Amino acid sequence: MKKSALLGTIMVLSFANILSSIPVLAGNCEECAGMHHDYYDKNAPQKINSENIVSFTLTLNEPQRYGMIIENPEYEGKEILAYTMSLERNGDGTLRIKAKGGNMYSSRRDGSAFIVDFTTEDQGYTSKLQELVKKYDLIKNNGYVSHTDGLPSGDGDTLSVVYDSGEKIYKRANNFRILQFEAAYEIYSLFRKMAVDNGLDFNTAGSNVQLYDDPTVEWLQGTWKGKHFGNEVVAIFRDNHLQIYYGGKLTDDSDYVIVDGEVKPAGKGAEEGKYVVFETVTSLTKKNSFSLCGHVYKNKSSSTFELMRQK
């Protein structure tokens, strides 16, 4: 069977059309789910003359699963935690570096989540990136985009490299890995070195960008109201003390602490990670700048509702 029969219909589009087409194709509908599309930009160069990178972006879907199959034993046990890494050369020659990854779920904080965004001198970073581009032949299949509709993997993996000559490397897929593990890991390691060289790291403690929008004691002060299945809920914060009324009944009247973004009763071990809850409204978290999210666990089922700040 010919390769084209396996991959599906091949369409030749310009580089700009590739980018503009993908969001439309990513739609998840019953009619198109599972349909496969392959695109190849015939104008994408298969050889890059310049060696001066001005921007580099690598996006990896579920990076922690990237090394499930590792052929090189030297890389056994190694993992990739960043799902987006980018470098951009500024007009003054400095580099802006951004990376994000780890476990970003606010309720499952294990110290691995990170966001870094910093500017640094180019201490040979772009030259080392170019060495990896050549070492792993990253220009191979330049201009190729593969997309299967309806996959839960989201946008998949994307590599974009731009040179000072205007030459570009671009490829993308949501149905297979666009890089071998060794290449992805070495790029990840280089970006992490950039962070470490600048006093940061790829973990929560090493981040320089706020990871979570947690409530503070100062922000919580005052009265909040909402409804849970028709029952009025009132939460009154006075300094470190909280009163909760549910359906007109005072259910909680105690001090509170904020642990991993959740408002919990104080003095019961919440600070040590013990599972502690209020009587009816088990916990409260910040939803946005003007509302709280109340959490209720009852009869082995959970539900949430919104409380608004009262003037």
C-alpha positions in Angstrom: 0.0 0.0 0.0 1.3 3.5 -0.9 2.2 5.9 1.9 -0.4 8.4 0.7 -3.1 5.7 1.2 -2.0 5.3 4.8 -1.8 8.9 5.6 -4.9 10.1 3.8 -5.5 12.9 1.4 -2.4 15.1 1.0 -3.1 18.7 0.2 -0.4 21.2 -0.7 -0.9 24.5 0.9 1.3 27.6 1.4 2.9 28.0 4.9 0.5 30.7 5.8 -2.5 28.6 4.8 -1.3 25.7 7.0 -1.4 27.9 10.0 -4.8 29.4 9.2 -6.3 26.0 8.4 -5.5 24.1 11.6 -8.0 25.8 14.0 -10.8 24.9 11.7 -9.7 21.3 11.4 -9.3 21.0 15.1 -13.1 21.2 15.7 -14.5 18.1 17.4 -17.8 17.1 15.7 -19.5 13.7 15.2 -19.1 14.0 11.4 -15.4 14.8 11.3 -14.1 12.9 14.4 -11.4 10.5 13.4 -10.8 12.1 9.9 -7.1 12.4 9.1 -5.4 15.3 7.3 -1.8 15.6 6.1 -0.4 18.9 4.7 2.9 19.7 3.2 4.2 23.1 2.4 6.0 22.8 -0.9 7.8 26.1 -0.3 9.3 25.0 3.0 13.1 24.8 2.6 14.7 21.4 3.1 18.0 23.1 3.7 18.7 26.2 5.9 21.6 28.4 4.9 21.6 30.5 8.0 22.8 29.2 11.4 21.6 32.2 13.4 18.3 31.4 15.3 16.2 34.4 16.2 13.2 32.5 17.6 12.6 28.9 18.7 9.4 27.4 20.1 8.7 23.8 21.0 5.3 22.7 22.3 4.9 19.1 23.6 1.5 17.5 24.4 1.7 15.4 27.6 5.5 15.7 27.8 5.7 13.3 30.8 4.6 10.6 28.4 7.1 11.5 25.8 9.6 8.9 26.9 7.3 5.9 27.2 9.4 4.2 24.5 13.1 5.0 24.8 15.5 3.2 22.5 18.7 4.7 23.9 19.4 3.2 27.4 21.4 6.3 28.3 18.1 8.1 28.5 16.2 5.6 30.7 14.7 7.2 33.8 14.9 10.7 32.3 11.8 12.8 31.9 10.6 16.0 30.2 8.4 18.2 32.4 8.0 21.3 30.2 5.2 21.4 27.7 6.1 24.7 26.1 9.5 26.4 25.7 10.4 29.4 23.7 13.3 31.7 22.9 13.1 35.1 21.1 16.0 37.4 20.3 15.4 41.0 21.2 16.6 44.0 19.2 19.5 44.5 21.6 20.7 40.9 21.2 19.4 39.7 24.5 17.1 36.7 24.6 13.6 36.4 26.2 13.1 32.9 27.5 9.7 31.4 28.5 8.8 28.0 29.7 5.9 26.3 31.4 5.2 22.8 32.7 4.8 20.4 35.6 1.6 19.6 37.3 -0.5 22.8 37.0 -3.6 21.5 38.8 -4.0 23.9 41.7 -5.6 21.1 43.9 -2.7 18.7 43.3 0.3 20.8 44.1 3.4 18.6 44.2 6.1 21.3 43.6 6.6 20.4 40.0 4.5 23.2 38.4 6.5 26.1 37.0 6.4 29.2 34.8 9.5 31.1 34.0 9.8 34.3 31.9 13.1 36.1 31.9 15.6 38.0 29.7 19.2 37.0 29.5 22.4 37.6 27.5 22.9 35.0 24.8 25.6 32.9 26.5 25.9 30.6 23.5 22.3 29.4 23.9 21.3 29.9 20.3 24.4 28.3 19.0 23.8 25.2 21.2 20.2 25.1 19.9 21.4 25.2 16.3 23.8 22.4 17.1 20.8 20.3 18.3 18.9 21.3 15.1 21.7 19.8 13.0 22.5 16.9 15.3 18.9 15.6 15.2 18.2 16.8 11.6 15.2 18.8 12.8 14.7 20.2 9.3 13.6 16.7 8.1 9.9 16.9 7.0 9.9 20.6 7.2 6.5 22.1 6.4 4.7 18.9 7.3 1.5 19.0 9.4 -0.5 16.0 10.4 -3.8 16.3 12.1 -6.5 13.8 13.2 -9.9 15.4 14.1 -11.4 14.6 17.5 -8.3 13.4 19.3 -8.3 14.2 23.1 -4.6 15.1 22.8 -5.4 18.7 21.9 -3.1 20.5 19.6 -0.3 18.0 19.9 3.4 18.8 19.2 4.7 21.9 17.4 8.2 22.9 16.4 9.0 26.4 15.0 12.4 27.8 14.3 13.0 31.1 12.6 16.4 32.3 11.4 17.8 35.8 10.8 17.6 35.1 7.0 13.8 34.6 7.3 14.2 30.9 6.7 11.9 28.7 8.8 11.4 25.3 10.2 7.8 24.4 11.0 6.2 21.1 11.7 3.2 19.9 13.7 1.3 16.8 14.6 -1.4 15.8 17.1 -1.3 12.1 16.3 2.4 11.2 16.7 5.6 12.6 18.2 7.4 15.0 15.9 10.8 14.5 17.7 12.6 11.5 19.0 12.9 11.5 22.8 16.6 12.2 22.8 16.1 15.4 20.8 13.2 16.6 22.9 15.1 15.8 26.1 18.3 17.7 25.0 16.2 20.7 24.1 14.4 20.6 27.4 17.8 20.2 29.3 19.2 23.3 27.4 16.2 25.4 28.3 16.4 24.3 31.9 20.1 25.3 32.0 19.1 28.7 30.7 16.8 29.0 33.7 19.3 27.7 36.2 22.0 30.0 34.9 19.7 32.9 35.7 18.8 31.8 39.2 15.5 30.0 38.3 14.5 26.4 37.8 11.9 24.2 36.3 9.9 23.7 39.5 7.5 25.7 41.7 10.3 27.0 43.9 12.3 28.1 40.9 9.5 30.0 39.1 9.4 33.7 38.7 5.8 34.0 37.5 2.8 33.7 39.8 1.4 30.1 39.4 -1.9 30.3 41.2 -4.4 33.1 42.0 -4.9 32.2 45.6 -7.2 34.1 48.0 -5.5 36.0 50.8 -6.8 37.0 54.3 -6.9 40.6 53.2 -8.9 39.8 50.0 -11.4 37.6 51.8 -12.6 40.2 54.3 -16.3 40.9 54.3 -19.5 39.1 53.5 -20.1 36.7 50.6 -23.4 35.3 49.5 -24.6 32.5 47.1 -27.1 29.7 46.7 -26.6 26.0 46.8 -29.6 24.1 45.4 -31.9 26.8 46.6 -30.3 27.2 50.1 -28.8 30.6 50.8 -25.2 30.4 51.9 -23.5 33.3 53.7 -19.8 33.4 54.5 -18.5 36.2 56.8 -14.8 36.8 57.1 -13.5 38.8 60.0 -9.7 38.8 60.1 -8.8 35.1 60.5 -12.2 34.1 61.6 -15.0 32.7 59.4 -18.8 32.1 60.0 -20.8 30.1 57.5 -24.6 30.1 57.4 -26.3 27.4 55.3 -30.1 27.8 54.8 -30.2 30.3 57.7 -28.4 28.0 60.1 -24.9 28.7 61.5 -22.9 25.6 60.5 -19.4 26.9 61.1 -17.9 29.4 63.5 -14.1 29.1 63.6 -10.7 30.3 62.6 -9.5 29.4 59.1 -6.3 28.9 57.2 -5.5 29.0 53.5 -3.7 25.8 52.2 -2.9 25.3 48.6 -5.5 27.9 47.7 -8.3 26.4 49.8 -9.9 28.0 52.8 -10.0 25.3 55.5 -10.8 25.2 59.3 -7.7 26.0 61.4 -6.4 23.9 64.2 -7.3 20.5 62.7 -4.2 19.7 60.8 -4.9 21.3 57.4 -1.5 23.0 57.5 0.1 19.5 57.7 -1.9 18.2 54.7 -4.6 16.4 56.6 -8.0 16.2 55.0 -10.2 18.6 57.0 -13.4 20.3 56.0 -16.1 22.7 57.3 -19.4 21.2 58.3 -21.6 21.7 55.2 -19.7 23.9 52.8 -16.6 21.8 52.9 -14.1 24.4 51.5 -13.9 27.7 49.7 -11.6 28.7 46.9 -11.1 31.9 44.8 -12.9 31.7 41.5 -11.9 35.1 40.1 -11.4 38.6 41.3 -14.9 39.1 42.5 -16.3 35.6 43.5 -15.6 32.5 45.5 -16.3 28.9 44.7 -18.0 26.9 47.4 -17.4 23.1 47.5 -19.9 20.7 49.0 -19.4 17.0 49.5 -22.5 15.2 50.7 -23.9 11.7 50.3 -20.8 10.6 48.4 -21.3 13.3 45.7 -19.7 16.7 45.3 -21.0 20.0 43.9 -19.9 23.6 43.6 -21.6 26.9 43.7 -20.6 30.6 43.5 -20.6 33.2 46.2 -20.4 36.9 45.4 -18.8 39.6 47.5 -21.4 41.9 49.1 -21.0 45.7 49.2 
